[in-house]
Amino acid sequence: MNTNMIGSLDRRNCAHTGIPTFLRSPYCSDLSQLDAYWAVMGVPYDEGSPFAPGTRFGPRSIREQSIRFRGTGVFDSLAREPLLKDISLNGRLADVGDADIFPGCPSKSFESAFQLANSIMRQGARPIGIGGDHAVSYPIIKAFDENIHVIQIDAHLDYMPTDGDFQYSNGQVFRKVHALPSVDSLTQIGIRGLRNGPRDFIDAEKNNSRIVDMVQFREGGAQDALDHLPDNAPCYVSIDIDAYDMTLVPGCVSAEVDGILFHEMMDILKTISRRFNVVGFDLVEVNPMLDVGTGVTSYLAAETMVRFLAMLEKKPANI
């Protein structure tokens, strides 16, 4: 791997120093030399957001927050054991930087993100995307050649109709994702709020999307929400930070009340990690320009990604 070994243990690497790759993983600038199981890619695009801009700064902010975790490994204070034994995951994690973005030309930005994800997978690695608004999930998922199931954790369906040039919005991304020939099913968990349209529900259900709103989720939990998918199915997971309750995510323009709490999110991700073959995931819609303090929403996003990555790394070998 062509890397800058910024995570090596001969550097002290305080949280406010050094180059902020995700979890201080090695930076791979030459994808032809990528040799990792997981590869983090940023897509700093927010032209799909219809309200306030700023999610373009999400990948940088989440990476910066991720380096606040201990450089010698991530320790779980409640379990009193390592969550991740070392940041580099013994060479299993790399950061390949960001897709090139072309302001004012979303088609070129999408093609750039698609090509980056495609290059990651050609090297045998699995993509971990950081957005950007939710529109960026489409070019990453489009890069999959194998058939996959998509699990969307989100307050909104993002299933608006496409209309002419209306192709690059975060509001209709999962209508496009669902139409991809490689996508066998779509499961949408956490749906709530007043900004989902009636046609979105009608069309998503007609196309056999499994919609799990917050009432259904709280009644049945993660197991019921996912019981329609076969064990060990190849799944791609897309996490919109607005799936969390509004009180947890001030740095999100699309936040909604009565959302998923932290322990509930961990239950969803734990169920996914134990039951399915996760071939990639992303986390999107963090807007550092709206955030408070030292970046609490970016920190929550980084911790969510770290904990999910740890769950996937601890998956029993026989599953």
DORO-170600 format. One record per residue (C-alpha): residue in three letters; x, y, z. Coordinates in steps of 0.001 Angstrom, whole numbers. Layout:
BEGIN
   residu      east     north        up
      ALA         X         Y         Z
...
This chain:
BEGIN
   residu      east     north        up
      MET         0         0         0
      ASN      1265      3463      -850
      THR       634      5084      2502
      ASN      1629      7870      4781
      MET      1935      5962      8053
      ILE       583      8710     10244
      GLY      -882      6156     12647
      SER      2444      4649     13629
      LEU      3028      4383     17366
      ASP      6326      6302     17333
      ARG      4273      9511     17017
      ARG      2377     10910     19990
      ASN      -432     12235     17773
      CYS     -2423     14432     20132
      ALA     -5999     14952     18984
      HIS     -5241     18504     17785
      THR     -2098     17584     15791
      GLY     -1250     15624     12695
      ILE     -3115     14791      9503
      PRO     -6738     13792     10234
      THR     -7405     10610      8312
      PHE    -10277      8587      9717
      LEU     -9077      7012     12982
      ARG     -5539      7970     11908
      SER     -5609      5049      9492
      PRO     -2932      5007      6776
      TYR     -3625      7297      3819
      CYS     -3534      5554       452
      SER     -2974      8045     -2362
      ASP     -2457      5410     -5086
      LEU     -5513      3188     -5259
      SER     -3712       650     -7420
      GLN     -1694       -89     -4255
      LEU     -4681      -258     -1897
      ASP     -4395     -3300       356
      ALA     -7098     -3124      3035
      TYR    -10408     -4700      3949
      TRP    -12168     -1364      4619
      ALA    -11482      1877      2744
      VAL    -12854      5220      3917
      MET    -13844      7676      1187
      GLY    -15268     11160      1625
      VAL    -17817     12721      -719
      PRO    -17920     16432       273
      TYR    -20983     17269     -1841
      ASP    -24031     19262      -716
      GLU    -25660     20491     -3923
      GLY    -28405     17932     -3313
      SER    -29554     19708      -148
      PRO    -32644     21881      -805
      PHE    -32332     23977      2367
      ALA    -29064     24978      4079
      PRO    -25632     24121      2637
      GLY    -22676     22921      4698
      THR    -22624     19131      4602
      ARG    -19717     19416      2171
      PHE    -17614     19984      5298
      GLY    -18910     16790      6933
      PRO    -16130     14402      5819
      ARG    -13393     16704      7124
      SER    -15156     17356     10437
      ILE    -15952     13691     11092
      ARG    -12355     12704     10347
      GLU    -11126     15393     12754
      GLN    -13436     14127     15494
      SER    -12396     10516     14887
      ILE     -8794     11226     15864
      ARG     -9920     12138     19377
      PHE    -10103      8426     20081
      ARG     -6967      6919     21571
      GLY     -4172      6290     19120
      THR     -3278      2980     20761
      GLY     -6777      1578     20378
      VAL    -10387      2319     21245
      PHE    -11374      1127     24735
      ASP    -14971       416     25776
      SER    -15382      1863     29282
      LEU    -18557      -115     30064
      ALA    -17379     -3506     28804
      ARG    -13878     -2814     30209
      GLU    -12288     -4240     27089
      PRO    -10834     -2963     23812
      LEU    -13421     -1978     21219
      LEU    -10766     -1834     18516
      LYS     -7379     -3120     19597
      ASP     -5428      -783     17339
      ILE     -6338      2007     14982
      SER     -4857       427     11861
      LEU     -6829     -2799     12421
      ASN     -3633     -4623     11475
      GLY     -3763     -3164      7992
      ARG     -7508     -3724      7529
      LEU     -8420       -20      7381
      ALA     -7189      2701      5011
      ASP     -8332      6204      4112
      VAL     -8294      7027       388
      GLY     -9286     10679       766
      ASP    -12170     12415      -980
      ALA    -13848     12113     -4343
      ASP    -13193     15142     -6519
      ILE    -16144     17545     -6495
      PHE    -17070     19838     -9376
      PRO    -19253     22685     -8013
      GLY    -22120     23459    -10356
      CYS    -21729     20155    -12200
      PRO    -23288     17432    -10048
      SER    -23092     14815    -12795
      LYS    -19285     15069    -12776
      SER    -19194     14952     -8957
      PHE    -21341     11811     -8996
      GLU    -19132     10205    -11631
      SER    -16080     11012     -9514
      ALA    -17639      9378     -6431
      PHE    -18694      6363     -8506
      GLN    -15196      5906     -9902
      LEU    -13607      6183     -6447
      ALA    -15971      3569     -4978
      ASN    -15451      1372     -8024
      SER    -11664      1600     -7654
      ILE    -11930       626     -3984
      MET    -13953     -2474     -4837
      ARG    -11726     -3474     -7738
      GLN     -8932     -3713     -5168
      GLY    -11040     -6056     -3062
      ALA    -11834     -3515      -330
      ARG    -15209     -2497      1076
      PRO    -16182      1212       961
      ILE    -17027      3321      3984
      GLY    -18502      6577      2682
      ILE    -18651      9879      4561
      GLY    -21003     12567      3252
      GLY    -22007     15120      2202
      ASP    -25742     15112      1802
      HIS    -27620     11869      1255
      ALA    -27454     12128     -2512
      VAL    -23879     10802     -2305
      SER    -25078      7297     -1384
      TYR    -26285      6733     -4950
      PRO    -22938      6777     -6786
      ILE    -21352      4579     -4105
      ILE    -24130      1968     -4244
      LYS    -24193      2155     -8044
      ALA    -20573       935     -8069
      PHE    -21567     -2511     -6745
      ASP    -21574     -5282     -9339
      GLU    -22915     -7924     -6947
      ASN    -26545     -8059     -5907
      ILE    -27087     -6449     -2512
      HIS    -29798     -5504       -41
      VAL    -29832     -1846      1052
      ILE    -30706      -860      4625
      GLN    -31452      2854      5010
      ILE    -31601      4270      8554
      ASP    -33263      7652      8171
      ALA    -36064      9971      9241
      HIS    -37147     10409      5618
      LEU    -37938      8086      2732
      ASP    -35899     10159       226
      TYR    -38187      8653     -2423
      MET    -39397     11756     -4276
      PRO    -40062     11388     -8016
      THR    -37323     12285    -10455
      ASP    -38385     14960    -12891
      GLY    -36261     15892    -15894
      ASP    -33026     17384    -14615
      PHE    -34076     16724    -11009
      GLN    -31628     13847    -10578
      TYR    -29140     14850     -7904
      SER    -31227     15699     -4829
      ASN    -30965     14068     -1434
      GLY    -34769     13867     -1496
      GLN    -35050     11253     -4249
      VAL    -31832      9315     -3867
      PHE    -33449      6071     -2670
      ARG    -35930      5988     -5551
      LYS    -32836      5893     -7778
      VAL    -31038      3403     -5530
      HIS    -34073      1107     -5468
      ALA    -34168      1081     -9280
      LEU    -30566      -138     -9618
      PRO    -30415     -3689    -11052
      SER    -27973     -4735     -8317
      VAL    -30345     -3763     -5469
      ASP    -32499     -6729     -4449
      SER    -34392     -4936     -1687
      LEU    -34683     -1683       231
      THR    -35416     -1487      3971
      GLN    -36120      1969      5456
      ILE    -35933      2244      9256
      GLY    -36740      5249     11473
      ILE    -39218      7028      9179
      ARG    -41182      9857     10817
      GLY    -41910     13587     10636
      LEU    -44028     15844      8448
      ARG    -41790     16076      5388
      ASN    -42481     12727      3732
      GLY    -44933     12994       843
      PRO    -47881     10630       281
      ARG    -46675      9676     -3196
      ASP    -43307      8704     -1714
      PHE    -45003      6143       544
      ILE    -47252      4862     -2245
      ASP    -44399      4382     -4706
      ALA    -41949      2918     -2181
      GLU    -44500       359      -974
      LYS    -45541      -461     -4546
      ASN    -41877     -1234     -5235
      ASN    -41831     -3523     -2164
      SER    -39743     -1335       121
      ARG    -39931     -2442      3755
      ILE    -40851       797      5590
      VAL    -40410       704      9369
      ASP    -41624      3920     10995
      MET    -40705      4873     14546
      VAL    -43911      3457     16039
      GLN    -43292       104     14345
      PHE    -39635       172     15322
      ARG    -40381       824     18975
      GLU    -43003     -1928     19010
      GLY    -40912     -4614     17330
      GLY    -37284     -3513     17641
      ALA    -34420     -4174     15283
      GLN    -35075     -7905     14953
      ASP    -38583     -7407     13585
      ALA    -37460     -4559     11352
      LEU    -34964     -6845      9616
      ASP    -36600    -10271      9852
      HIS    -37525    -10319      6143
      LEU    -33879    -10452      5034
      PRO    -32061    -13805      4804
      ASP    -29199    -14512      7183
      ASN    -25745    -13588      5846
      ALA    -27284    -11588      2991
      PRO    -24913     -9043      1411
      CYS    -26090     -5673      2729
      TYR    -25096     -2053      2258
      VAL    -26049       219      5168
      SER    -26726      3936      4755
      ILE    -27027      5996      7959
      ASP    -28521      9472      7799
      ILE    -27544     11313     10968
      ASP    -31132     12642     11121
      ALA    -32253      9120     12044
      TYR    -31146     10130     15539
      ASP    -33505     12221     17635
      MET    -33280     15959     16967
      THR    -31860     16628     20438
      LEU    -28742     14596     19595
      VAL    -27924     16193     16237
      PRO    -27889     20021     16282
      GLY    -25518     19913     13320
      CYS    -28116     18472     10948
      VAL    -30424     20592      8846
      SER    -33001     17810      8390
      ALA    -33318     16729     12044
      GLU    -36733     15552     13299
      VAL    -38251     15041     16758
      ASP    -38970     11629     18322
      GLY    -36079      9874     16618
      ILE    -33758      6994     17315
      LEU    -31806      7197     20576
      PHE    -28172      6142     20824
      HIS    -28827      2751     22428
      GLU    -31500      2046     19809
      MET    -29086      2850     16987
      MET    -26512       534     18526
      ASP    -29132     -2231     18687
      ILE    -29913     -1795     14982
      LEU    -26249     -1841     14004
      LYS    -25480     -4802     16279
      THR    -28341     -6781     14720
      ILE    -27108     -5925     11227
      SER    -23507     -6812     12034
      ARG    -24447    -10187     13541
      ARG    -26922    -11297     10884
      PHE    -25650     -9959      7570
      ASN    -22575     -9689      5392
      VAL    -22027     -5928      5358
      VAL    -20294     -5081      2077
      GLY    -20088     -1340      2768
      PHE    -21728      1525      4611
      ASP    -21962      5286      4705
      LEU    -22901      8059      7117
      VAL    -24248     11336      5762
      GLU    -25926     14707      6450
      VAL    -23628     16081      9169
      ASN    -23485     19868      8754
      PRO    -20599     21335     10800
      MET    -21746     24894      9970
      LEU    -24850     24320     12116
      ASP    -23147     22336     14872
      VAL    -22535     23480     18449
      GLY    -19644     23297     20893
      THR    -16573     21538     19528
      GLY    -18658     19596     17020
      VAL    -20974     17308     18960
      THR    -22808     16030     15871
      SER    -19565     15228     14077
      TYR    -18365     13453     17223
      LEU    -21569     11397     17398
      ALA    -21139     10518     13718
      ALA    -17524      9448     14248
      GLU    -18442      7346     17285
      THR    -21315      5710     15405
      MET    -18955      4750     12588
      VAL    -16258      3501     14985
      ARG    -18706      1378     16960
      PHE    -20245      -110     13810
      LEU    -16784      -865     12433
      ALA    -15878     -2570     15718
      MET    -19060     -4672     15568
      LEU    -18241     -5766     12031
      GLU    -14672     -6648     12986
      LYS    -15904     -8780     15897
      LYS    -18433    -10717     13842
      PRO    -18137    -14464     14570
      ALA    -16185    -16278     11872
      ASN    -18923    -18861     11297
      ILE    -21553    -16287     10329
